[in-house]
Amino acid sequence: MAPVRLPADAELPLLRARVSDLAPRALVVGDPARAALVASRLDDVKQLSNNREYHVYTGTHRGVPVTVASHGVGAAGAAVCFEELARGGVTRIIRSGTAGGMQPDVVDGAIVVATGAVRADGVSHQLVPAEFPAIATPELTIALAARAAETGLSVHRGIVLTGDMFYPSDVITGVDHKMWQRAGIVAVEMEASALLVIASLHGIEAGVVLAIDGNPLNAADESMGDYDPYREIVTRAVDGALETALDALIA
């Protein structure tokens, strides 16, 4: 069955944006405030909608039309955003967000470019079988890595782990982070696998670039009681990841 494509005069049901207002290239972020920050860096920007966690803007970056959308926390809600953008005719989506490092040298202030994702989320398994891979578009991965290298920050490239659980303590079952560290996973986050699977199903391009805001396996406090994603070292990495995503989006 061919992927769903909506007509130009349609309105996306939950993003509440009109299809004709979307650009072919979209940058997606979790935080609506971060979407507004990215939008402030665009030219000719206008806000298309503001519904629930989904805030959508369109403008231009270096003369190229781009859309910016927020998707909230977690793969299930984010999948709504990714699916509606794809149905609306977006052909390239890059997610920029934060993640926890999974290797000893992937620490606060670093950038990770994902080559693919372990599907430890729930929603992607309702879309395709477990054997289906979540792989980033190689050309976008190369473009993201090249642009990230220009930030002067520590840059890592590899497979990330997408899960549904944010706080790792006080659980009976959960994701075995140490096992995935041994397997070479570079970072853990909550949305990438949904994006990569949905993009594959729609036959569109997708990439992921992440700012590292901690390392759960290095942390002395497993309850994450001292977690603070607003430290200067993290905000610099977030800014670097956003600029990387914007430039790769139009490459």
C-alpha positions in Angstrom: 0.0 0.0 0.0 1.3 3.4 -1.0 2.1 5.9 1.8 -0.7 8.4 2.6 -0.3 11.9 1.0 -2.7 14.7 1.9 -3.9 17.3 -0.6 -2.4 20.8 -0.5 -5.6 22.3 1.0 -5.8 19.8 3.8 -5.1 20.6 7.5 -3.0 18.2 9.5 -5.3 16.9 12.2 -3.0 17.3 15.3 -0.3 19.6 14.0 -3.1 21.9 12.8 -0.9 23.2 10.0 -2.1 23.5 6.4 -0.2 21.2 4.0 0.4 23.9 1.5 2.3 25.9 4.2 4.8 23.1 4.9 8.3 23.2 3.4 9.8 20.0 2.0 12.5 20.0 4.7 11.7 19.9 8.4 13.7 20.2 11.6 12.0 18.6 14.6 12.8 19.1 18.3 11.1 17.9 21.5 10.7 21.2 23.3 8.2 23.9 22.0 10.5 26.5 23.4 13.4 25.1 21.4 11.3 25.2 18.3 10.6 28.9 18.9 14.3 29.4 19.4 15.1 27.8 16.1 12.3 29.7 14.4 13.8 33.0 15.7 16.9 32.2 13.6 15.0 31.8 10.4 14.2 34.5 7.8 10.6 35.3 6.8 9.3 33.1 9.6 5.7 32.6 10.5 4.0 30.4 13.1 1.6 27.9 11.4 0.1 26.4 14.5 0.2 25.8 18.2 -1.7 22.7 19.4 -0.7 20.6 22.5 3.0 19.9 22.3 3.1 20.5 18.5 4.2 24.0 17.6 4.9 24.5 13.9 6.8 27.3 12.1 7.9 27.9 8.5 10.6 30.2 7.2 13.9 30.1 5.3 17.4 29.3 6.2 20.0 30.7 3.8 17.2 31.2 1.3 15.9 27.6 1.5 12.4 27.0 2.9 12.3 24.9 6.1 9.7 23.9 8.6 10.3 23.6 12.3 8.1 21.5 14.6 8.1 20.4 18.2 7.1 16.8 19.0 7.2 16.6 22.8 8.8 13.8 24.9 8.6 10.2 23.9 8.3 8.2 20.7 4.5 7.7 20.7 3.6 11.4 20.7 6.5 12.2 18.5 5.4 9.6 15.9 2.2 11.7 15.4 4.4 14.6 14.4 6.6 12.6 12.1 3.7 10.8 10.5 1.7 14.0 9.8 4.8 15.8 8.4 5.3 12.9 6.0 1.7 12.8 5.0 1.9 16.5 4.4 4.6 16.0 1.8 7.8 16.7 3.8 10.6 14.7 2.2 13.5 15.3 4.6 13.3 15.4 8.4 16.1 15.9 10.9 15.6 15.5 14.6 17.8 17.5 17.0 17.5 16.9 20.7 19.3 15.9 23.8 20.5 12.5 24.9 22.5 10.6 27.5 26.0 9.3 26.6 26.4 5.6 26.7 30.2 5.3 26.3 32.8 6.6 28.8 34.0 9.3 26.4 30.5 10.4 25.3 30.0 13.1 28.0 28.3 16.4 28.7 28.8 18.9 25.8 29.4 16.4 23.1 27.4 15.9 19.9 26.3 12.5 18.6 25.2 11.9 15.0 23.1 8.8 14.9 23.6 6.2 12.1 20.6 4.2 13.4 18.6 3.3 16.5 17.9 0.3 18.6 14.1 0.1 18.7 13.5 -0.3 22.5 10.4 2.0 22.1 6.9 0.8 22.0 5.3 2.6 19.0 7.6 1.3 16.2 6.7 -2.3 17.0 3.1 -1.5 16.2 4.2 -0.3 12.8 6.7 -3.0 11.6 8.1 -6.3 13.0 11.0 -6.2 15.4 13.4 -7.3 12.7 12.9 -4.1 10.7 15.9 -1.8 11.1 15.8 1.9 12.1 18.4 3.4 9.9 19.3 7.0 9.2 19.7 8.2 5.6 23.5 7.8 4.9 23.8 11.0 2.9 22.2 13.0 5.8 24.5 11.2 8.3 27.5 12.2 6.4 26.3 15.8 6.0 25.5 16.1 9.7 28.9 14.6 10.8 30.8 17.0 8.5 28.9 20.1 9.8 29.2 18.9 13.4 33.0 18.7 13.0 33.0 22.5 12.3 31.5 23.3 15.7 34.7 22.5 17.6 32.8 20.2 19.9 33.5 16.6 20.6 31.6 14.6 17.9 30.7 10.9 17.9 28.8 8.9 15.4 27.1 5.5 15.9 23.9 3.7 16.8 21.7 5.2 19.6 19.2 3.5 21.9 15.6 4.7 21.8 13.6 3.9 24.9 10.4 5.0 26.6 11.7 5.4 30.2 13.4 8.7 31.2 14.2 8.0 34.9 16.1 4.7 35.2 15.8 4.2 39.0 13.1 2.4 41.0 12.0 0.0 38.2 11.6 -3.7 38.3 12.2 -4.2 34.5 13.7 -1.8 32.0 16.4 -1.3 29.5 19.8 -3.0 30.3 22.0 0.1 29.6 25.2 -1.8 30.5 24.5 -4.5 27.9 23.9 -1.9 25.2 27.1 -0.1 26.3 29.0 -3.3 25.7 27.3 -3.5 22.2 28.8 -0.1 21.3 25.7 2.1 21.6 26.8 5.7 21.8 23.8 7.4 23.4 20.3 6.9 24.7 17.2 9.0 23.9 13.5 8.7 23.3 12.4 9.4 19.7 14.9 8.5 17.0 13.7 5.0 16.2 10.2 6.2 15.6 11.4 8.9 13.2 13.7 6.5 11.3 11.0 3.8 10.9 8.3 6.2 9.8 10.7 7.9 7.3 11.5 4.5 5.9 7.9 3.5 5.5 7.2 6.8 3.7 10.3 6.6 1.5 11.7 9.9 2.8 15.1 11.0 4.2 15.7 11.3 8.0 18.7 12.1 10.2 19.4 12.6 13.9 21.9 14.8 15.7 22.0 15.0 19.5 23.5 17.1 22.3 24.8 15.1 25.2 23.5 16.3 28.6 24.9 13.6 30.8 26.0 10.0 31.0 23.7 7.7 33.1 26.4 5.0 33.3 29.0 7.4 34.6 26.6 9.1 37.1 27.2 8.5 40.8 23.6 9.2 41.5 21.5 6.7 39.5 18.3 8.5 40.6 19.3 11.4 38.3 18.6 13.7 41.3 21.3 16.1 40.1 20.2 16.0 36.4 20.4 19.6 34.9 20.0 20.0 31.1 20.4 23.8 31.3 24.1 24.0 32.2 26.3 26.1 29.9 28.2 23.1 28.6 25.0 21.5 27.5 23.4 24.7 26.0 26.5 25.1 23.9 26.1 21.6 22.6 22.4 22.1 22.0 23.2 25.2 20.0 25.9 23.4 18.0 23.5 20.5 17.3 20.7 22.9 16.1 23.1 24.8 13.8 24.4 21.5 12.5 20.8 20.3 11.8 19.8 23.5 10.0 22.8 23.4 7.7 22.6 19.7 6.9 18.8 20.1 6.3 19.5 22.4 3.3 22.7 20.6 2.1 
